[in-house]
Amino acid sequence: MLSRVVAYVQQMARRRQLNAEIEDELSFHLEQEIQEHVARGLPPVEARRVALRDLGGVAQTREAMRAVRMTWLDSGRTAHSDLLHLWRYVRRSPMSALAAVITLSLTLGTAASIFAVVDVVLLTATSTRPTAR
């Protein structure tokens, strides 16, 4: 239980650090764009508006950057929501879930059996053949 709490705190600290890095990078790029537009002769207010327009929306850019930097394991919400969705599907239609599990197990079993036969007949038989002297 204590290890789960520690892992959660570490994940939250990492998320805060990641968010701070994203905000710093966004503000840096926005300031660079503003300075470029001011250097071209636009007033500062207009340069900021044009830079924000060119950036494409701060919230969308922030989310896109967060999606690039985080894996699905980093984001506990994604894995958690996937598991909840799976659980709801199983609860809603258990026969469909059972059919999917049976199909997967039969398919994997068949593939393993075929590989075992191919391994014994083709791969092992050719490697044990005596060499000519």
N, CA, C and O atoms as a MOPAC input file, in Angstrom:
PM7 MOZYME 1SCF
protein

 N      0.82300 1    -1.19000 1     0.00000 1
 C      0.00000 1     0.00000 1     0.00000 1
 C      0.86700 1     1.25400 1     0.00000 1
 O      0.58900 1     2.21300 1    -0.72000 1
 N      1.91000 1     1.23700 1     0.80700 1
 C      2.80100 1     2.39200 1     0.87900 1
 C      3.51700 1     2.61100 1    -0.44800 1
 O      3.72300 1     3.75200 1    -0.86100 1
 N      3.89400 1     1.53200 1    -1.11500 1
 C      4.57600 1     1.67900 1    -2.40000 1
 C      3.65700 1     2.30100 1    -3.44700 1
 O      4.12100 1     3.05700 1    -4.30000 1
 N      2.36800 1     1.99800 1    -3.39600 1
 C      1.41500 1     2.60800 1    -4.33900 1
 C      1.28300 1     4.09800 1    -4.09100 1
 O      1.17800 1     4.88300 1    -5.03400 1
 N      1.28900 1     4.48600 1    -2.82900 1
 C      1.20000 1     5.90800 1    -2.49300 1
 C      2.44700 1     6.63200 1    -2.97900 1
 O      2.35700 1     7.72400 1    -3.54200 1
 N      3.60700 1     6.02800 1    -2.76300 1
 C      4.86500 1     6.63800 1    -3.20800 1
 C      4.87800 1     6.75900 1    -4.72900 1
 O      5.28300 1     7.79400 1    -5.25800 1
 N      4.44900 1     5.73000 1    -5.43000 1
 C      4.40800 1     5.76600 1    -6.89500 1
 C      3.45600 1     6.84800 1    -7.38700 1
 O      3.74900 1     7.52700 1    -8.37200 1
 N      2.33200 1     7.01400 1    -6.72000 1
 C      1.36900 1     8.05100 1    -7.11800 1
 C      1.96100 1     9.44100 1    -6.92700 1
 O      1.80700 1    10.31000 1    -7.78600 1
 N      2.63800 1     9.65000 1    -5.80200 1
 C      3.25200 1    10.95200 1    -5.53400 1
 C      4.33900 1    11.24600 1    -6.56100 1
 O      4.44700 1    12.37400 1    -7.04100 1
 N      5.14400 1    10.24100 1    -6.90300 1
 C      6.18000 1    10.43300 1    -7.91100 1
 C      5.57600 1    10.76100 1    -9.27100 1
 O      6.09300 1    11.60600 1   -10.00300 1
 N      4.48500 1    10.09200 1    -9.60100 1
 C      3.82400 1    10.36300 1   -10.87500 1
 C      3.27300 1    11.78400 1   -10.90100 1
 O      3.37800 1    12.47100 1   -11.91700 1
 N      2.69000 1    12.22500 1    -9.80100 1
 C      2.16800 1    13.58300 1    -9.74800 1
 C      3.30400 1    14.60700 1    -9.85100 1
 O      3.15000 1    15.63700 1   -10.50800 1
 N      4.43700 1    14.33100 1    -9.20900 1
 C      5.57800 1    15.23700 1    -9.29500 1
 C      6.10100 1    15.29900 1   -10.72600 1
 O      6.44900 1    16.37100 1   -11.22100 1
 N      6.15300 1    14.16200 1   -11.37800 1
 C      6.61400 1    14.14000 1   -12.76700 1
 C      5.64300 1    14.89700 1   -13.66400 1
 O      6.06500 1    15.61200 1   -14.57400 1
 N      4.36100 1    14.74700 1   -13.41700 1
 C      3.36800 1    15.44900 1   -14.23200 1
 C      3.49700 1    16.95500 1   -14.05000 1
 O      3.39100 1    17.70700 1   -15.01800 1
 N      3.72700 1    17.40200 1   -12.81500 1
 C      3.91700 1    18.84400 1   -12.57800 1
 C      5.16800 1    19.34800 1   -13.27500 1
 O      5.16300 1    20.43000 1   -13.86300 1
 N      6.24400 1    18.56500 1   -13.21100 1
 C      7.48600 1    18.94400 1   -13.87500 1
 C      7.27600 1    19.01700 1   -15.38200 1
 O      7.74100 1    19.95600 1   -16.02800 1
 N      6.58700 1    18.04500 1   -15.94000 1
 C      6.31400 1    18.02000 1   -17.36900 1
 C      5.46700 1    19.22000 1   -17.77900 1
 O      5.74300 1    19.86200 1   -18.79300 1
 N      4.44000 1    19.52000 1   -16.99400 1
 C      3.60100 1    20.67400 1   -17.30000 1
 C      4.40100 1    21.97000 1   -17.24900 1
 O      4.20100 1    22.85200 1   -18.08300 1
 N      5.30900 1    22.09500 1   -16.27600 1
 C      6.14300 1    23.29100 1   -16.17500 1
 C      7.06900 1    23.40400 1   -17.38800 1
 O      7.25300 1    24.49700 1   -17.92300 1
 N      7.64900 1    22.29300 1   -17.82400 1
 C      8.51300 1    22.31400 1   -19.00400 1
 C      7.73100 1    22.72000 1   -20.25100 1
 O      8.22100 1    23.49200 1   -21.07500 1
 N      6.53300 1    22.20300 1   -20.38200 1
 C      5.70400 1    22.53800 1   -21.54300 1
 C      5.35100 1    24.01700 1   -21.53600 1
 O      5.42000 1    24.67500 1   -22.57500 1
 N      4.97600 1    24.54700 1   -20.37800 1
 C      4.64300 1    25.97200 1   -20.28200 1
 C      5.84600 1    26.84000 1   -20.61200 1
 O      5.71500 1    27.84300 1   -21.31400 1
 N      7.03200 1    26.45900 1   -20.10600 1
 C      8.24800 1    27.21900 1   -20.41100 1
 C      8.54100 1    27.21000 1   -21.90300 1
 O      8.87100 1    28.24600 1   -22.48200 1
 N      8.42200 1    26.05100 1   -22.52300 1
 C      8.70800 1    25.95200 1   -23.94500 1
 C      7.69300 1    26.72700 1   -24.78200 1
 O      8.05400 1    27.39400 1   -25.75100 1
 N      6.42700 1    26.63400 1   -24.40100 1
 C      5.40300 1    27.38400 1   -25.13000 1
 C      5.62800 1    28.88300 1   -25.02100 1
 O      5.54100 1    29.60100 1   -26.01700 1
 N      5.91500 1    29.35400 1   -23.82100 1
 C      6.12900 1    30.79700 1   -23.64600 1
 C      7.37800 1    31.24800 1   -24.40000 1
 O      7.39500 1    32.34600 1   -24.95700 1
 N      8.43000 1    30.41200 1   -24.42800 1
 C      9.63900 1    30.74600 1   -25.18200 1
 C      9.31800 1    30.91400 1   -26.66400 1
 O      9.70300 1    31.90900 1   -27.27800 1
 N      8.60600 1    29.93400 1   -27.24100 1
 C      8.28900 1    30.00700 1   -28.66900 1
 C      7.35400 1    31.16900 1   -28.97900 1
 O      7.48200 1    31.81100 1   -30.02100 1
 N      6.43200 1    31.43600 1   -28.09400 1
 C      5.51900 1    32.56400 1   -28.29300 1
 C      6.28400 1    33.87900 1   -28.26800 1
 O      6.04100 1    34.75200 1   -29.10100 1
 N      7.20000 1    34.02700 1   -27.32700 1
 C      8.00300 1    35.26200 1   -27.25900 1
 C      8.88500 1    35.40700 1   -28.49600 1
 O      9.05800 1    36.51500 1   -29.00300 1
 N      9.44000 1    34.30800 1   -28.98200 1
 C     10.25800 1    34.36100 1   -30.19400 1
 C      9.42200 1    34.83500 1   -31.38600 1
 O      9.86500 1    35.67200 1   -32.17300 1
 N      8.21700 1    34.29300 1   -31.50800 1
 C      7.32700 1    34.70800 1   -32.60000 1
 C      6.96100 1    36.18300 1   -32.47400 1
 O      6.94200 1    36.91100 1   -33.46700 1
 N      6.67400 1    36.61600 1   -31.26200 1
 C      6.31700 1    38.02500 1   -31.05100 1
 C      7.48600 1    38.92000 1   -31.45300 1
 O      7.29300 1    39.92900 1   -32.13100 1
 N      8.69800 1    38.55200 1   -31.03400 1
 C      9.87500 1    39.36000 1   -31.37100 1
 C     10.10800 1    39.41000 1   -32.88300 1
 O     10.49400 1    40.45100 1   -33.41500 1
 N      9.87800 1    38.30100 1   -33.57000 1
 C     10.03000 1    38.29500 1   -35.02700 1
 C      9.03000 1    39.22800 1   -35.69300 1
 O      9.38300 1    39.95500 1   -36.62100 1
 N      7.77900 1    39.21400 1   -35.22400 1
 C      6.75600 1    40.07900 1   -35.82100 1
 C      7.00900 1    41.54300 1   -35.49000 1
 O      6.74500 1    42.41000 1   -36.32300 1
 N      7.51900 1    41.84200 1   -34.28400 1
 C      7.86000 1    43.22100 1   -33.93200 1
 C      9.02000 1    43.69100 1   -34.80400 1
 O      9.04300 1    44.84000 1   -35.24300 1
 N      9.98300 1    42.80300 1   -35.05400 1
 C     11.11600 1    43.16100 1   -35.90400 1
 C     10.67000 1    43.44300 1   -37.34000 1
 O     11.32300 1    44.21000 1   -38.04700 1
 N      9.58300 1    42.84000 1   -37.77100 1
 C      9.04500 1    43.09300 1   -39.11000 1
 C      8.23900 1    44.38800 1   -39.17600 1
 O      7.85300 1    44.82500 1   -40.26000 1
 N      7.98100 1    45.00700 1   -38.00900 1
 C      7.31800 1    46.29800 1   -38.01400 1
 C      5.91700 1    46.31800 1   -37.42600 1
 O      5.26000 1    47.35800 1   -37.46900 1
 N      5.43700 1    45.21200 1   -36.88200 1
 C      4.10300 1    45.19900 1   -36.27200 1
 C      4.16500 1    45.78300 1   -34.86300 1
 O      5.17300 1    45.63500 1   -34.17100 1
 N      3.10000 1    46.43900 1   -34.44200 1
 C      3.04700 1    46.89200 1   -33.04600 1
 C      2.98600 1    45.67600 1   -32.10900 1
 O      2.51300 1    44.61700 1   -32.52100 1
 N      3.45400 1    45.80400 1   -30.85900 1
 C      3.51500 1    44.64600 1   -29.95000 1
 C      2.18100 1    43.92600 1   -29.74700 1
 O      2.15100 1    42.69700 1   -29.68000 1
 N      1.09500 1    44.66300 1   -29.65000 1
 C     -0.20600 1    44.02200 1   -29.42800 1
 C     -0.60000 1    43.20400 1   -30.65100 1
 O     -1.06600 1    42.07100 1   -30.52500 1
 N     -0.41200 1    43.78100 1   -31.83100 1
 C     -0.73600 1    43.06800 1   -33.06300 1
 C      0.21700 1    41.88500 1   -33.26500 1
 O     -0.19900 1    40.83300 1   -33.74900 1
 N      1.48900 1    42.05200 1   -32.89900 1
 C      2.46800 1    40.97100 1   -33.03100 1
 C      2.07500 1    39.79200 1   -32.14400 1
 O      2.22200 1    38.63600 1   -32.54100 1
 N      1.57600 1    40.08500 1   -30.94300 1
 C      1.14600 1    39.00800 1   -30.03800 1
 C     -0.05700 1    38.27200 1   -30.61900 1
 O     -0.12400 1    37.04300 1   -30.56700 1
 N     -1.01000 1    39.02800 1   -31.17400 1
 C     -2.19600 1    38.40700 1   -31.75500 1
 C     -1.82900 1    37.51000 1   -32.93400 1
 O     -2.34400 1    36.39900 1   -33.05400 1
 N     -0.93700 1    37.99000 1   -33.80500 1
 C     -0.50900 1    37.21800 1   -34.96200 1
 C      0.28400 1    35.97700 1   -34.52200 1
 O      0.13000 1    34.89900 1   -35.09800 1
 N      1.13200 1    36.14100 1   -33.49700 1
 C      1.91200 1    35.00400 1   -33.00300 1
 C      0.99600 1    33.93700 1   -32.40700 1
 O      1.21100 1    32.74400 1   -32.62500 1
 N     -0.01700 1    34.35500 1   -31.66100 1
 C     -0.97600 1    33.38900 1   -31.10700 1
 C     -1.74700 1    32.68700 1   -32.22000 1
 O     -2.02000 1    31.48900 1   -32.13700 1
 N     -2.09300 1    33.44000 1   -33.25900 1
 C     -2.78300 1    32.83900 1   -34.39900 1
 C     -1.88500 1    31.82700 1   -35.10300 1
 O     -2.32900 1    30.73400 1   -35.45500 1
 N     -0.62000 1    32.19500 1   -35.30500 1
 C      0.32900 1    31.29400 1   -35.97700 1
 C      0.59300 1    30.04300 1   -35.14800 1
 O      0.80400 1    28.95800 1   -35.69000 1
 N      0.57900 1    30.20600 1   -33.84200 1
 C      0.81100 1    29.05700 1   -32.96900 1
 C     -0.33600 1    28.05500 1   -33.07900 1
 O     -0.12700 1    26.85400 1   -32.90400 1
 N     -1.53100 1    28.53400 1   -33.36500 1
 C     -2.64600 1    27.63800 1   -33.63700 1
 C     -3.53600 1    27.37200 1   -32.45000 1
 O     -4.37900 1    26.47900 1   -32.53800 1
 N     -3.41600 1    28.04500 1   -31.40200 1
 C     -4.23300 1    27.77900 1   -30.22200 1
 C     -3.36700 1    27.19100 1   -29.12500 1
 O     -2.80200 1    26.10700 1   -29.27300 1
 N     -3.27100 1    27.91200 1   -28.03700 1
 C     -2.36500 1    27.51300 1   -26.96500 1
 C     -2.80400 1    26.20800 1   -26.32300 1
 O     -1.96700 1    25.35200 1   -26.03700 1
 N     -4.08600 1    26.04100 1   -26.09500 1
 C     -4.57100 1    24.82800 1   -25.42900 1
 C     -4.33300 1    23.58900 1   -26.29700 1
 O     -3.91100 1    22.54900 1   -25.79200 1
 N     -4.60300 1    23.69900 1   -27.59500 1
 C     -4.39600 1    22.56400 1   -28.48100 1
 C     -2.91000 1    22.22200 1   -28.58900 1
 O     -2.53800 1    21.04900 1   -28.59800 1
 N     -2.07100 1    23.24200 1   -28.67000 1
 C     -0.62900 1    23.00900 1   -28.75600 1
 C     -0.11200 1    22.37900 1   -27.46700 1
 O      0.72500 1    21.47800 1   -27.50000 1
 N     -0.61100 1    22.85300 1   -26.34600 1
 C     -0.20600 1    22.30100 1   -25.04500 1
 C     -0.57200 1    20.81900 1   -24.95400 1
 O      0.24200 1    20.00500 1   -24.51900 1
 N     -1.78500 1    20.46800 1   -25.36100 1
 C     -2.21100 1    19.06900 1   -25.31300 1
 C     -1.42700 1    18.20000 1   -26.29000 1
 O     -1.11100 1    17.05100 1   -25.98200 1
 N     -1.11300 1    18.73900 1   -27.46400 1
 C     -0.32400 1    17.98000 1   -28.43200 1
 C      1.08400 1    17.72800 1   -27.90000 1
 O      1.62300 1    16.63500 1   -28.07000 1
 N      1.67700 1    18.72100 1   -27.26300 1
 C      3.01300 1    18.54400 1   -26.67700 1
 C      2.96800 1    17.53700 1   -25.53700 1
 O      3.87300 1    16.71500 1   -25.39800 1
 N      1.93200 1    17.59600 1   -24.72800 1
 C      1.79600 1    16.65700 1   -23.61600 1
 C      1.63400 1    15.23200 1   -24.14400 1
 O      2.18000 1    14.28900 1   -23.57300 1
 N      0.88800 1    15.08100 1   -25.22400 1
 C      0.67900 1    13.75000 1   -25.79700 1
 C      1.97600 1    13.18400 1   -26.36100 1
 O      2.19700 1    11.97400 1   -26.30000 1
 N      2.83000 1    14.03100 1   -26.90300 1
 C      4.09500 1    13.57100 1   -27.45500 1
 C      5.03900 1    13.13900 1   -26.34100 1
 O      5.74600 1    12.14100 1   -26.47900 1
 N      5.05600 1    13.87400 1   -25.24800 1
 C      6.02300 1    13.60600 1   -24.18600 1
 C      5.60300 1    12.53700 1   -23.20500 1
 O      6.44500 1    12.01500 1   -22.47500 1
 N      4.33900 1    12.19900 1   -23.16300 1
 C      3.87100 1    11.20100 1   -22.20700 1
 C      3.55900 1     9.90000 1   -22.92500 1
 O      2.98600 1     9.90700 1   -24.01500 1
 N      3.92900 1     8.80500 1   -22.32600 1
 C      3.51000 1     7.51800 1   -22.84800 1
 C      2.20500 1     7.13600 1   -22.17400 1
 O      1.77300 1     7.79600 1   -21.22900 1
 N      1.57800 1     6.07800 1   -22.65400 1
 C      0.29500 1     5.69300 1   -22.05000 1
 C      0.49300 1     5.19500 1   -20.63300 1
 O     -0.44100 1     5.24300 1   -19.83400 1
 N      1.69000 1     4.71700 1   -20.29800 1
 C      1.92200 1     4.28600 1   -18.92800 1
 C      2.10000 1     5.46500 1   -17.99700 1
 O      1.76500 1     5.37900 1   -16.81500 1
 N      2.63500 1     6.58800 1   -18.52200 1
 C      2.80400 1     7.77400 1   -17.69300 1
 C      1.46700 1     8.34900 1   -17.27000 1
 O      1.32900 1     8.88500 1   -16.17000 1
 N      0.51200 1     8.23700 1   -18.12600 1
 C     -0.80100 1     8.79600 1   -17.83800 1
 C     -1.69000 1     7.70600 1   -17.26000 1
 O     -2.22600 1     6.88200 1   -18.00200 1
 N     -1.84800 1     7.69600 1   -15.96000 1
 C     -2.65800 1     6.68200 1   -15.30700 1
 C     -4.11800 1     6.77100 1   -15.69400 1
 O     -4.84500 1     5.77900 1   -15.64600 1
 N     -4.55000 1     7.96800 1   -16.08000 1
 C     -5.94900 1     8.13400 1   -16.46200 1
 C     -6.28500 1     7.34100 1   -17.70700 1
 O     -7.37700 1     6.78200 1   -17.80400 1
 N     -5.36500 1     7.28100 1   -18.66800 1
 C     -5.64500 1     6.57100 1   -19.91200 1
 C     -5.76500 1     5.07400 1   -19.66700 1
 O     -6.72400 1     4.44500 1   -20.11500 1
 N     -4.79700 1     4.50100 1   -18.95900 1
 C     -4.85100 1     3.06700 1   -18.68200 1
 C     -6.06300 1     2.74000 1   -17.81900 1
 O     -6.72600 1     1.72200 1   -18.01600 1
 N     -6.33700 1     3.60900 1   -16.87200 1
 C     -7.48800 1     3.39300 1   -15.99000 1
 C     -8.79100 1     3.44700 1   -16.78100 1
 O     -9.67100 1     2.61200 1   -16.57600 1
 N     -8.92200 1     4.41000 1   -17.67100 1
 C    -10.16000 1     4.50300 1   -18.45700 1
 C    -10.28400 1     3.33000 1   -19.42500 1
 O    -11.39300 1     2.86800 1   -19.69500 1
 N     -9.15500 1     2.83900 1   -19.95300 1
 C     -9.21400 1     1.66000 1   -20.82000 1
 C     -9.70800 1     0.43200 1   -20.05100 1
 O    -10.52800 1    -0.33600 1   -20.55400 1
 N     -9.20400 1     0.25900 1   -18.83600 1
 C     -9.64800 1    -0.87300 1   -18.02400 1
 C    -11.12000 1    -0.74400 1   -17.64000 1
 O    -11.85200 1    -1.73400 1   -17.63100 1
 N    -11.55000 1     0.47800 1   -17.32400 1
 C    -12.97300 1     0.67500 1   -17.01100 1
 C    -13.85200 1     0.38500 1   -18.21300 1
 O    -14.91900 1    -0.21300 1   -18.07500 1
 N    -13.40900 1     0.80500 1   -19.39300 1
 C    -14.16500 1     0.53000 1   -20.61200 1
 C    -14.24900 1    -0.97500 1   -20.86400 1
 O    -15.31000 1    -1.48500 1   -21.22500 1
 N    -13.14200 1    -1.68300 1   -20.67500 1
 C    -13.13700 1    -3.13300 1   -20.83300 1
 C    -14.10200 1    -3.78800 1   -19.84700 1
 O    -14.86300 1    -4.68300 1   -20.21600 1
 N    -14.06900 1    -3.34300 1   -18.60100 1
 C    -14.93600 1    -3.92000 1   -17.58000 1
 C    -16.41100 1    -3.68700 1   -17.91700 1
 O    -17.23500 1    -4.58600 1   -17.74600 1
 N    -16.74700 1    -2.47700 1   -18.39800 1
 C    -18.13800 1    -2.19300 1   -18.78800 1
 C    -18.57200 1    -3.07300 1   -19.94800 1
 O    -19.70900 1    -3.54300 1   -19.98200 1
 N    -17.66500 1    -3.30100 1   -20.90600 1
 C    -17.98900 1    -4.15100 1   -22.05000 1
 C    -18.25200 1    -5.58100 1   -21.59500 1
 O    -19.20500 1    -6.21700 1   -22.04600 1
 N    -17.41200 1    -6.08200 1   -20.70700 1
 C    -17.59800 1    -7.45400 1   -20.22000 1
 C    -18.89800 1    -7.56300 1   -19.44200 1
 O    -19.61300 1    -8.55600 1   -19.57400 1
 N    -19.21600 1    -6.55800 1   -18.63300 1
 C    -20.45300 1    -6.58700 1   -17.85200 1
 C    -21.68900 1    -6.49000 1   -18.74800 1
 O    -22.71400 1    -7.11100 1   -18.46800 1
 N    -21.58700 1    -5.71300 1   -19.81800 1
 C    -22.74400 1    -5.50400 1   -20.68400 1
 C    -23.02600 1    -6.71800 1   -21.55300 1
 O    -24.18300 1    -7.09900 1   -21.73100 1
 N    -21.97200 1    -7.33300 1   -22.09800 1
 C    -22.18700 1    -8.49800 1   -22.95900 1
 C    -21.13300 1    -9.55800 1   -22.65500 1
 O    -20.12000 1    -9.66000 1   -23.34600 1
 N    -21.38400 1   -10.33500 1   -21.62200 1
 C    -20.38600 1   -11.33900 1   -21.22900 1
 C    -20.21000 1   -12.44200 1   -22.26800 1
 O    -19.12000 1   -13.00400 1   -22.37700 1
 N    -21.24100 1   -12.76500 1   -23.02500 1
 C    -21.11000 1   -13.82500 1   -24.03200 1
 C    -20.18800 1   -13.37900 1   -25.16800 1
 O    -19.41500 1   -14.18600 1   -25.68500 1
 N    -20.25800 1   -12.12100 1   -25.55600 1
 C    -19.35100 1   -11.62000 1   -26.59000 1
 C    -17.91800 1   -11.64600 1   -26.09400 1
 O    -17.00500 1   -12.01400 1   -26.83300 1
 N    -17.71800 1   -11.25600 1   -24.84200 1
 C    -16.37700 1   -11.29100 1   -24.27600 1
 C    -15.86200 1   -12.72400 1   -24.19000 1
 O    -14.69100 1   -12.98700 1   -24.46600 1
 N    -16.73800 1   -13.64400 1   -23.80700 1
 C    -16.35000 1   -15.05000 1   -23.73100 1
 C    -16.00300 1   -15.58700 1   -25.12300 1
 O    -15.03900 1   -16.33600 1   -25.27800 1
 N    -16.78100 1   -15.20600 1   -26.12100 1
 C    -16.49600 1   -15.63500 1   -27.49500 1
 C    -15.14600 1   -15.09200 1   -27.96200 1
 O    -14.38900 1   -15.79700 1   -28.63000 1
 N    -14.84600 1   -13.84900 1   -27.61300 1
 C    -13.55600 1   -13.26600 1   -27.99500 1
 C    -12.40100 1   -13.99500 1   -27.31200 1
 O    -11.38000 1   -14.26400 1   -27.94300 1
 N    -12.55400 1   -14.31200 1   -26.04100 1
 C    -11.50200 1   -15.02100 1   -25.30400 1
 C    -11.30000 1   -16.41700 1   -25.87400 1
 O    -10.16100 1   -16.85200 1   -26.04600 1
 N    -12.38100 1   -17.12400 1   -26.16800 1
 C    -12.27800 1   -18.47200 1   -26.73400 1
 C    -11.61800 1   -18.42700 1   -28.10800 1
 O    -10.75900 1   -19.25300 1   -28.41500 1
 N    -12.01800 1   -17.46500 1   -28.92900 1
 C    -11.43100 1   -17.33400 1   -30.26300 1
 C     -9.93100 1   -17.06300 1   -30.17200 1
 O     -9.13900 1   -17.68200 1   -30.88200 1
 N     -9.55000 1   -16.14600 1   -29.30400 1
 C     -8.12800 1   -15.84600 1   -29.14500 1
 C     -7.34300 1   -17.05000 1   -28.64100 1
 O     -6.25000 1   -17.33100 1   -29.13300 1
 N     -7.89000 1   -17.75500 1   -27.67100 1
 C     -7.16200 1   -18.90600 1   -27.12000 1
 C     -7.03700 1   -20.01700 1   -28.15800 1
 O     -5.98000 1   -20.63900 1   -28.26500 1
 N     -8.09500 1   -20.27800 1   -28.92300 1
 C     -8.00000 1   -21.30000 1   -29.97500 1
 C     -7.00800 1   -20.89600 1   -31.06100 1
 O     -6.24400 1   -21.73000 1   -31.54600 1
 N     -7.01700 1   -19.64600 1   -31.43600 1
 C     -6.09300 1   -19.16200 1   -32.46200 1
 C     -4.65200 1   -19.27100 1   -31.98800 1
 O     -3.78800 1   -19.75100 1   -32.72200 1
 N     -4.39300 1   -18.82700 1   -30.76200 1
 C     -3.02600 1   -18.91500 1   -30.23300 1
 C     -2.58400 1   -20.36200 1   -30.06100 1
 O     -1.43400 1   -20.69600 1   -30.34500 1
 N     -3.47600 1   -21.21400 1   -29.60400 1
 C     -3.15000 1   -22.62900 1   -29.46000 1
 C     -2.84200 1   -23.27900 1   -30.79300 1
 O     -1.90200 1   -24.06600 1   -30.90500 1
 N     -3.63500 1   -22.95200 1   -31.80500 1
 C     -3.39800 1   -23.49800 1   -33.14200 1
 C     -2.06200 1   -23.02400 1   -33.69200 1
 O     -1.30600 1   -23.81700 1   -34.25300 1
 N     -1.76800 1   -21.75000 1   -33.53700 1
 C     -0.49600 1   -21.22100 1   -34.02900 1
 C      0.67700 1   -21.86800 1   -33.31000 1
 O      1.68700 1   -22.17800 1   -33.94300 1
 N      0.56900 1   -22.07700 1   -32.01400 1
 C      1.64900 1   -22.72600 1   -31.26000 1
 C      1.82200 1   -24.17100 1   -31.69900 1
 O      2.95000 1   -24.65100 1   -31.81400 1
 N      0.71900 1   -24.87100 1   -31.94600 1
 C      0.79900 1   -26.26900 1   -32.39900 1
 C      1.45100 1   -26.37000 1   -33.76900 1
 O      2.30300 1   -27.22900 1   -33.99400 1
 N      1.05500 1   -25.50200 1   -34.67300 1
 C      1.64300 1   -25.51800 1   -36.02100 1
 C      3.12500 1   -25.21600 1   -35.94200 1
 O      3.92000 1   -25.86300 1   -36.62400 1
 N      3.51200 1   -24.25400 1   -35.13100 1
 C      4.93500 1   -23.95000 1   -34.99100 1
 C      5.69500 1   -25.12900 1   -34.40700 1
 O      6.81200 1   -25.42000 1   -34.83400 1
 N      5.09900 1   -25.81200 1   -33.43100 1
 C      5.77900 1   -26.97300 1   -32.83700 1
 C      6.00100 1   -28.06700 1   -33.88300 1
 O      7.06600 1   -28.68200 1   -33.92200 1
 N      5.00500 1   -28.30700 1   -34.72100 1
 C      5.14700 1   -29.32400 1   -35.76600 1
 C      6.20100 1   -28.89600 1   -36.77800 1
 O      7.05200 1   -29.70000 1   -37.15800 1
 N      6.15800 1   -27.65500 1   -37.21600 1
 C      7.14100 1   -27.15800 1   -38.17900 1
 C      8.53800 1   -27.21800 1   -37.57400 1
 O      9.49800 1   -27.55100 1   -38.26900 1
 N      8.66000 1   -26.90900 1   -36.32200 1
 C      9.95600 1   -26.94800 1   -35.65200 1
 C     10.51700 1   -28.36600 1   -35.63100 1
 O     11.69300 1   -28.57600 1   -35.92800 1
 N      9.68200 1   -29.33200 1   -35.28400 1
 C     10.14400 1   -30.71900 1   -35.20400 1
 C     10.42700 1   -31.27700 1   -36.59400 1
 O     11.47500 1   -31.88300 1   -36.81700 1
 N      9.51100 1   -31.07900 1   -37.51900 1
 C      9.63000 1   -31.71300 1   -38.84200 1
 C     10.68300 1   -31.02600 1   -39.70500 1
 O     11.54300 1   -31.70000 1   -40.27300 1
 N     10.63500 1   -29.73300 1   -39.81200 1
 C     11.52000 1   -29.04300 1   -40.75100 1
 C     12.82700 1   -28.57800 1   -40.12100 1
 O     13.90100 1   -28.83400 1   -40.66600 1
 N     12.75200 1   -27.91500 1   -39.00700 1
 C     13.95200 1   -27.30100 1   -38.45300 1
 C     14.85300 1   -28.30900 1   -37.74400 1
 O     16.06700 1   -28.29600 1   -37.95200 1
 N     14.29400 1   -29.16900 1   -36.92600 1
 C     15.09800 1   -30.13900 1   -36.19000 1
 C     15.58200 1   -31.24400 1   -37.11200 1
 O     16.71100 1   -31.71100 1   -36.96000 1
 N     14.76600 1   -31.67400 1   -38.06000 1
 C     15.13300 1   -32.75500 1   -38.96600 1
 C     16.31100 1   -32.34900 1   -39.84800 1
 O     17.17900 1   -33.17600 1   -40.12700 1
 N     16.35800 1   -31.12000 1   -40.28000 1
 C     17.45300 1   -30.68900 1   -41.14800 1
 C     18.74300 1   -30.47300 1   -40.36800 1
 O     19.83100 1   -30.61200 1   -40.92700 1
 N     18.64000 1   -30.14000 1   -39.10400 1
 C     19.85600 1   -29.89000 1   -38.33000 1
 C     20.47600 1   -31.18000 1   -37.79800 1
 O     21.65200 1   -31.16700 1   -37.43500 1
 N     19.73800 1   -32.30100 1   -37.73400 1
 C     20.27000 1   -33.56300 1   -37.21400 1
 C     20.74400 1   -34.48600 1   -38.32300 1
 O     21.19800 1   -35.59600 1   -38.04500 1
 N     20.65000 1   -34.05500 1   -39.56000 1
 C     21.06800 1   -34.87600 1   -40.69800 1
 C     22.59100 1   -35.03700 1   -40.65200 1
 O     23.31200 1   -34.05200 1   -40.49400 1
 N     23.08300 1   -36.28100 1   -40.78900 1
 C     24.54900 1   -36.48500 1   -40.73600 1
 C     25.22400 1   -35.86200 1   -41.95700 1
 O     24.67600 1   -35.85200 1   -43.06000 1
 N     26.39900 1   -35.35900 1   -41.73100 1
 C     27.14100 1   -34.74000 1   -42.81500 1
 C     27.92800 1   -35.80100 1   -43.58200 1
 O     28.30900 1   -36.82100 1   -43.00900 1
 N     28.17200 1   -35.57200 1   -44.85800 1
 C     28.92100 1   -36.50800 1   -45.70600 1
 C     30.39600 1   -36.37400 1   -45.40400 1
 O     30.91400 1   -35.28200 1   -45.17200 1
 N     31.07400 1   -37.54700 1   -45.41400 1
 C     32.51100 1   -37.52100 1   -45.11200 1
 C     33.33100 1   -37.66400 1   -46.33300 1
 O     34.56000 1   -37.66200 1   -46.25500 1

